[in-house]
Amino acid sequence: MPNRRLFIKQTGLLLAASALPFPNFMIPKKKEKLGIALVGLGYYSSTQLAPALQETDLCELRGIVTGSPEKIPVWQEKYGIKDRNVYNYENMTAMANNEEIDVIYIVLPTGLHAKYAIKAAETGKHVWCEKPMARTADECRNIINACEENKVKLSIGYRMQHETNTRKIMKWAETRPFGTIENLEAQAGYYGSPMNPWKLKKEMGGGAMYDMGVYPLNAARYSTGMEPIAVSATHSTKRPEIFTEVDETTNFELEFPNGITASCKTSFWENLNNLEINCKNGWYYLRPFQSYSGVKGKASDGTILPPFGKNQQAVQMDDDARAILNDTPVLVPGEEGLRDIAILEKIYESAGRNGERLSLE
């Protein structure tokens, strides 16, 4: 009998306790900022992403992965990175046990994206991967599959799709305020001298089309809101002694449904930075359309599209962080990167066939 009374008493206390609110220290707190680890500390990480992370609301630079030991003290001093959050390419999988890291951002030469994006996914951390997503469509699919298998979000670093004027162009593709789109021109390039050595290596994903060509390619797609049905392309070079493995300049034509055409160019020989859309009842453009310092444009009805005055990379990373924190779809998923690379492969195939028109359907 005493045992029965004790059981009833203890059970009653348990039920009463379960009806009370949990003490604050027992309730898991929702993270206010995500810890970001940059993989690769080259030009883009050093001059764009790391500084942009200081301007974000939802992100914090907490980790680095590098194969250059001499960079470690510089980054630690500048950004206050803890010793335990410094990794190399061999031990980066140990981030799986680091609760301070939430996102692993792959900022390496294109030819290394697939290898390290998959490694990142296997840690259980969310993955951000710079564009172009990978060298081949198959590599893109492997990254997507790894992220799905490990139940982590994957976002591709198309910063322009987070930028205000670009998003207006994307909206106009739907609403058609100037009538149906008839044709467009998209060009992106710069004069490279000297060239970064890896950008001259085919195996590393070098070449103008991979480096800058994804800008006009992606722009042609988001400006029309359509997928191309055919492509033709040619390569050319002014410096054959340097560009022995990859393209220096690529011209490509994209055909879309309803007779819409896109004339595109990318180059390491010329400074190019324009997106121009011609419609039945008017036109609009962005010049420049992919500059770090700002994007601006104009429409035939007098509408001015001024630079939106924010750090593009910071906006991109906050958008991607928000999707993680709220468990909503990312703005630029892996499938978007895959589509560009599948077309890019056809561009190279056409150029290898002297500009032969190839169907994408």
Backbone torsions as a table, in degrees:
resi	resn	phi	psi	omega
1	MET	NA	-47.4	177.7
2	PRO	-56.7	-38.4	179.7
3	ASN	-63.5	-37.4	-179.9
4	ARG	-66.9	-43.7	178.8
5	ARG	-63.0	-39.5	179.4
6	LEU	-64.1	-41.4	179.4
7	PHE	-62.4	-46.1	-179.8
8	ILE	-62.1	-42.6	-179.1
9	LYS	-63.0	-45.8	-178.8
10	GLN	-67.0	-39.7	179.4
11	THR	-64.3	-41.5	178.7
12	GLY	-62.3	-41.9	178.2
13	LEU	-64.0	-39.1	-179.9
14	LEU	-64.4	-44.8	179.4
15	LEU	-64.4	-40.8	179.3
16	ALA	-63.6	-41.3	-179.7
17	ALA	-65.4	-36.1	-178.1
18	SER	-69.2	-21.7	179.7
19	ALA	-81.9	-15.2	-179.2
20	LEU	-82.3	152.0	176.1
21	PRO	-66.2	148.1	178.6
22	PHE	-69.4	142.4	173.4
23	PRO	-59.3	150.6	-176.6
24	ASN	-55.1	-36.7	-176.6
25	PHE	-69.5	-15.4	-179.4
26	MET	-93.2	-10.6	-177.8
27	ILE	-92.2	124.0	179.1
28	PRO	-59.8	129.2	-179.1
29	LYS	-86.5	137.4	176.1
30	LYS	-73.5	132.8	-177.8
31	LYS	-66.3	138.5	177.1
32	GLU	-89.1	-32.3	178.1
33	LYS	-134.8	145.6	177.4
34	LEU	-95.7	140.5	176.8
35	GLY	-84.7	124.4	-177.3
36	ILE	-107.9	135.5	173.1
37	ALA	-115.1	125.0	178.7
38	LEU	-91.6	128.2	178.4
39	VAL	-103.2	105.3	-175.5
40	GLY	104.1	119.7	-174.6
41	LEU	-113.6	41.0	178.6
42	GLY	-81.1	-156.3	-172.7
43	TYR	-57.3	-49.1	-173.1
44	TYR	-68.2	-42.1	176.2
45	SER	-63.4	-44.3	-174.3
46	SER	-69.5	-44.7	-171.4
47	THR	-97.5	-16.9	-176.3
48	GLN	-121.8	-59.2	-171.3
49	LEU	-70.7	-48.3	-179.2
50	ALA	-60.6	-47.6	175.5
51	PRO	-62.1	-38.4	179.9
52	ALA	-64.1	-34.8	179.2
53	LEU	-62.3	-24.2	177.3
54	GLN	-74.6	-13.2	-179.2
55	GLU	-105.0	-1.0	-178.8
56	THR	-80.8	158.0	176.2
57	ASP	-97.0	-25.5	-169.9
58	LEU	-117.9	3.1	-177.1
59	CYS	-128.1	158.1	176.8
60	GLU	-147.4	130.0	176.5
61	LEU	-73.2	112.8	-177.2
62	ARG	-122.5	-16.4	-176.3
63	GLY	-143.4	157.8	176.3
64	ILE	-138.6	149.9	173.2
65	VAL	-127.7	122.2	-177.2
66	THR	-148.3	153.4	173.7
67	GLY	-104.0	10.0	-178.5
68	SER	-117.5	93.3	-176.6
69	PRO	-54.5	-30.9	-177.8
70	GLU	-67.1	-19.1	179.7
71	LYS	-80.5	-22.6	-172.3
72	ILE	-58.4	-54.1	-178.3
73	PRO	-62.3	-32.3	179.6
74	VAL	-64.4	-46.8	-178.9
75	TRP	-70.2	-37.1	179.3
76	GLN	-64.1	-42.6	-179.3
77	GLU	-68.0	-40.0	-175.7
78	LYS	-73.7	-37.4	-172.5
79	TYR	-119.1	5.3	175.9
80	GLY	64.1	38.3	-177.9
81	ILE	-82.5	129.8	-178.1
82	LYS	-70.1	153.6	177.6
83	ASP	-56.9	-40.5	-176.1
84	ARG	-69.2	-11.4	-178.8
85	ASN	-105.9	15.6	176.8
86	VAL	-104.8	127.1	-176.6
87	TYR	-132.8	163.8	169.8
88	ASN	-116.2	-178.9	-173.8
89	TYR	-70.6	-20.0	179.9
90	GLU	-83.2	-36.6	-174.2
91	ASN	-106.4	11.2	-177.0
92	MET	-63.2	-19.5	177.8
93	THR	-65.3	-19.0	178.3
94	ALA	-66.9	-11.4	176.4
95	MET	-63.4	-16.1	177.2
96	ALA	-55.6	-29.1	-177.1
97	ASN	-103.1	13.2	-177.9
98	ASN	-107.8	104.7	-176.2
99	GLU	-71.8	-11.5	179.1
100	GLU	-79.4	-17.7	-179.4
101	ILE	-102.2	124.9	179.1
102	ASP	-111.0	-29.3	-175.2
103	VAL	-134.1	136.9	174.4
104	ILE	-112.5	120.1	-175.0
105	TYR	-105.0	116.7	-177.9
106	ILE	-86.3	114.2	-176.6
107	VAL	-129.3	58.9	-174.9
108	LEU	-118.0	170.3	170.8
109	PRO	-52.3	146.2	-173.3
110	THR	-52.9	-37.7	-177.9
111	GLY	-64.8	-13.6	-179.7
112	LEU	-105.6	-3.5	-175.8
113	HIS	-58.1	-49.9	-174.8
114	ALA	-61.3	-47.3	-177.8
115	LYS	-56.7	-47.9	-172.9
116	TYR	-87.6	-24.4	173.7
117	ALA	-67.7	-38.2	177.6
118	ILE	-67.9	-42.7	175.5
119	LYS	-57.5	-42.1	-179.8
120	ALA	-63.5	-45.2	-179.6
121	ALA	-60.7	-36.2	-177.4
122	GLU	-70.8	-13.4	174.5
123	THR	-79.9	-12.6	-176.4
124	GLY	87.1	5.6	177.2
125	LYS	-91.3	154.0	175.9
126	HIS	-68.5	153.5	-172.8
127	VAL	-121.4	126.3	167.4
128	TRP	-112.7	132.5	-176.4
129	CYS	-127.9	128.9	178.8
130	GLU	-65.0	156.2	174.5
131	LYS	-85.7	158.9	-14.1
132	PRO	-63.1	151.9	-169.2
133	MET	-59.6	-41.1	-179.5
134	ALA	-166.9	178.8	-178.8
135	ARG	-76.2	-34.6	-175.6
136	THR	-131.3	160.2	177.2
137	ALA	-63.7	-35.8	178.8
138	ASP	-63.2	-40.8	177.2
139	GLU	-63.6	-38.3	177.5
140	CYS	-61.1	-45.2	179.8
141	ARG	-62.4	-37.7	179.1
142	ASN	-64.2	-38.2	177.4
143	ILE	-65.3	-47.2	179.7
144	ILE	-58.0	-46.1	-179.1
145	ASN	-63.1	-41.8	-180.0
146	ALA	-62.3	-40.6	179.8
147	CYS	-69.2	-39.0	177.9
148	GLU	-65.6	-43.2	-179.2
149	GLU	-63.8	-33.2	-178.5
150	ASN	-97.1	5.6	174.5
151	LYS	56.4	45.3	176.2
152	VAL	-121.9	155.2	178.8
153	LYS	-80.6	146.3	178.6
154	LEU	-124.7	127.9	177.1
155	SER	-132.2	140.0	-179.6
156	ILE	-102.4	139.9	-170.4
157	GLY	-77.5	54.8	173.3
158	TYR	-84.9	83.9	-174.7
159	ARG	-59.9	-31.5	-176.0
160	MET	-62.8	-31.2	-178.6
161	GLN	-72.2	-6.5	175.3
162	HIS	-100.6	-6.5	-173.4
163	GLU	-87.6	140.9	-170.3
164	THR	-58.6	-50.1	-177.8
165	ASN	-67.4	-36.9	176.4
166	THR	-62.8	-41.4	179.5
167	ARG	-66.2	-30.7	175.6
168	LYS	-67.0	-42.4	176.7
169	ILE	-59.4	-41.4	178.5
170	MET	-64.0	-38.6	178.3
171	LYS	-66.9	-41.3	179.2
172	TRP	-63.6	-26.9	175.3
173	ALA	-61.5	-29.1	178.5
174	GLU	-86.9	-46.4	-171.8
175	THR	-85.9	-22.2	177.0
176	ARG	50.3	59.5	-178.7
177	PRO	-66.6	-16.9	179.4
178	PHE	-114.0	24.8	-179.2
179	GLY	84.2	-174.3	-176.9
180	THR	-66.8	142.9	177.3
181	ILE	-72.7	135.1	179.3
182	GLU	-105.9	-43.7	177.9
183	ASN	-161.4	166.7	178.2
184	LEU	-150.0	161.3	175.5
185	GLU	-127.8	133.8	178.6
186	ALA	-138.3	126.8	-177.5
187	GLN	-139.2	138.9	178.0
188	ALA	-147.4	129.6	178.8
189	GLY	-176.6	173.4	176.0
190	TYR	-155.2	159.2	177.0
191	TYR	-85.6	111.8	-177.6
192	GLY	-98.1	112.8	176.4
193	SER	-161.9	115.4	-3.3
194	PRO	-76.3	160.7	179.9
195	MET	-87.6	143.8	171.4
196	ASN	-60.3	125.9	-173.2
197	PRO	-52.4	-39.9	-176.8
198	TRP	-68.7	-23.3	179.8
199	LYS	-74.8	-3.7	176.2
200	LEU	-103.9	2.0	-177.1
201	LYS	-107.3	122.4	-179.2
202	LYS	-59.7	-45.4	-176.5
203	GLU	-63.3	-24.7	179.5
204	MET	-90.6	0.7	-178.2
205	GLY	83.6	32.1	178.3
206	GLY	-79.6	177.5	-180.0
207	GLY	108.6	152.9	-177.3
208	ALA	-63.1	-38.1	-175.6
209	MET	-64.5	-42.0	177.9
210	TYR	-71.1	-41.8	-172.9
211	ASP	-74.0	-53.5	-176.3
212	MET	-112.6	-21.1	-175.3
213	GLY	-64.2	-23.9	178.6
214	VAL	-67.5	-21.9	177.1
215	TYR	-65.1	-58.0	178.4
216	PRO	-65.8	-33.1	178.6
217	LEU	-63.1	-51.1	179.8
218	ASN	-65.6	-37.7	180.0
219	ALA	-63.4	-40.1	179.0
220	ALA	-62.0	-36.3	-180.0
221	ARG	-73.1	-47.6	-177.4
222	TYR	-75.2	-23.8	179.0
223	SER	-73.7	-26.9	178.6
224	THR	-99.0	-22.8	-174.2
225	GLY	70.3	21.0	-176.8
226	MET	-130.3	167.6	173.3
227	GLU	-105.0	136.5	-179.6
228	PRO	-66.0	151.9	-179.4
229	ILE	-108.6	-13.0	178.2
230	ALA	-158.8	158.8	-178.2
231	VAL	-146.6	149.2	169.0
232	SER	-141.5	148.1	-173.1
233	ALA	-154.7	155.2	173.8
234	THR	-139.2	150.2	174.1
235	HIS	-107.6	152.6	172.9
236	SER	-150.7	161.2	179.2
237	THR	-147.7	143.8	173.6
238	LYS	-98.7	-15.5	-176.9
239	ARG	-130.6	69.9	-176.7
240	PRO	-61.8	-22.6	179.7
241	GLU	-71.6	-21.3	178.5
242	ILE	-97.8	-45.2	-175.7
243	PHE	-92.5	73.1	-178.1
244	THR	-89.0	-20.9	-176.3
245	GLU	-116.6	-27.5	-171.9
246	VAL	-129.4	169.2	-177.9
247	ASP	-78.6	138.8	173.2
248	GLU	-91.4	-39.6	177.9
249	THR	-138.5	136.7	175.8
250	THR	-131.7	126.6	171.2
251	ASN	-104.7	132.2	177.4
252	PHE	-142.0	145.7	179.2
253	GLU	-114.0	131.0	177.2
254	LEU	-112.7	136.1	175.0
255	GLU	-108.6	131.7	179.6
256	PHE	-114.2	167.7	175.1
257	PRO	-57.8	160.2	178.0
258	ASN	65.4	21.6	175.3
259	GLY	77.6	8.5	178.7
260	ILE	-72.7	135.3	178.4
261	THR	-124.4	150.8	177.5
262	ALA	-127.6	122.3	176.5
263	SER	-99.9	117.6	-170.5
264	CYS	-127.4	152.0	179.6
265	LYS	-149.5	143.7	174.5
266	THR	-141.2	147.7	-172.9
267	SER	-159.9	151.5	167.2
268	PHE	-100.8	7.0	-177.1
269	TRP	-107.1	-26.4	-175.4
270	GLU	-126.0	150.1	171.5
271	ASN	-85.1	113.9	-175.6
272	LEU	-133.7	136.0	-178.5
273	ASN	-166.2	69.2	-178.3
274	ASN	-147.7	146.9	176.2
275	LEU	-134.7	118.4	-175.0
276	GLU	-130.3	126.0	-177.3
277	ILE	-117.1	124.1	178.7
278	ASN	-106.8	129.0	-176.6
279	CYS	-119.9	172.8	-179.2
280	LYS	-60.9	-38.0	-174.5
281	ASN	-117.5	21.7	179.5
282	GLY	159.9	-163.4	-177.4
283	TRP	-154.5	166.3	171.9
284	TYR	-157.9	157.6	-178.0
285	TYR	-149.8	162.8	168.6
286	LEU	-124.7	121.1	177.2
287	ARG	-143.0	106.8	-2.2
288	PRO	-78.3	161.1	-179.4
289	PHE	-111.1	-3.1	178.5
290	GLN	-148.1	32.5	-179.9
291	SER	-83.5	139.8	176.4
292	TYR	-60.0	-34.6	-173.8
293	SER	-78.9	-7.8	178.2
294	GLY	142.6	150.8	180.0
295	VAL	-116.2	133.8	179.7
296	LYS	-143.8	159.6	-178.2
297	GLY	-165.7	-168.5	-176.1
298	LYS	-157.9	156.1	176.6
299	ALA	-123.5	160.1	-175.1
300	SER	-64.4	-19.6	177.9
301	ASP	-87.4	7.6	178.9
302	GLY	95.2	-5.5	178.2
303	THR	-60.4	130.2	177.3
304	ILE	-104.2	135.5	178.2
305	LEU	-112.9	90.8	-177.0
306	PRO	-80.0	158.6	175.1
307	PRO	-56.4	140.9	-174.4
308	PHE	-84.0	-2.0	167.6
309	GLY	73.6	20.1	177.9
310	LYS	-123.6	158.2	176.0
311	ASN	-70.4	117.9	-174.5
312	GLN	-61.3	-43.3	-178.8
313	GLN	-67.1	-35.7	178.4
314	ALA	-65.2	-42.7	178.0
315	VAL	-63.3	-44.8	178.4
316	GLN	-56.3	-50.0	-175.8
317	MET	-69.2	-36.0	175.7
318	ASP	-66.4	-39.6	176.2
319	ASP	-60.0	-44.9	-179.0
320	ASP	-69.0	-36.1	177.4
321	ALA	-66.3	-40.4	-179.8
322	ARG	-60.7	-39.1	178.8
323	ALA	-63.7	-36.1	177.8
324	ILE	-71.1	-48.2	-177.2
325	LEU	-63.9	-34.8	-178.6
326	ASN	-98.9	0.0	-177.8
327	ASP	51.7	54.1	176.7
328	THR	-118.8	165.1	-179.2
329	PRO	-62.4	143.3	176.3
330	VAL	-74.0	157.1	-177.8
331	LEU	-70.0	-40.4	-178.7
332	VAL	-125.3	91.1	-177.3
333	PRO	-78.9	174.5	179.9
334	GLY	-58.1	-32.4	-178.8
335	GLU	-61.7	-31.0	178.1
336	GLU	-67.9	-43.4	176.7
337	GLY	-64.5	-39.1	178.8
338	LEU	-60.0	-43.6	-178.4
339	ARG	-60.2	-43.3	179.5
340	ASP	-63.3	-43.6	-176.8
341	ILE	-69.0	-35.1	176.6
342	ALA	-62.0	-40.2	177.3
343	ILE	-70.8	-41.6	-180.0
344	LEU	-57.9	-40.1	177.7
345	GLU	-61.4	-37.5	178.2
346	LYS	-70.3	-32.6	176.7
347	ILE	-62.6	-45.0	178.0
348	TYR	-66.1	-37.7	179.2
349	GLU	-64.0	-43.5	178.9
350	SER	-63.6	-44.1	178.9
351	ALA	-61.4	-35.5	177.6
352	GLY	-70.2	-14.9	177.7
353	ARG	-110.0	28.8	176.6
354	ASN	59.4	39.9	173.8
355	GLY	85.5	15.7	179.8
356	GLU	-59.6	137.2	177.5
357	ARG	-72.5	126.1	-178.6
358	LEU	-119.3	135.1	178.5
359	SER	-76.3	143.4	176.9
360	LEU	-108.0	4.6	-177.4
361	GLU	-89.1	NA	NA
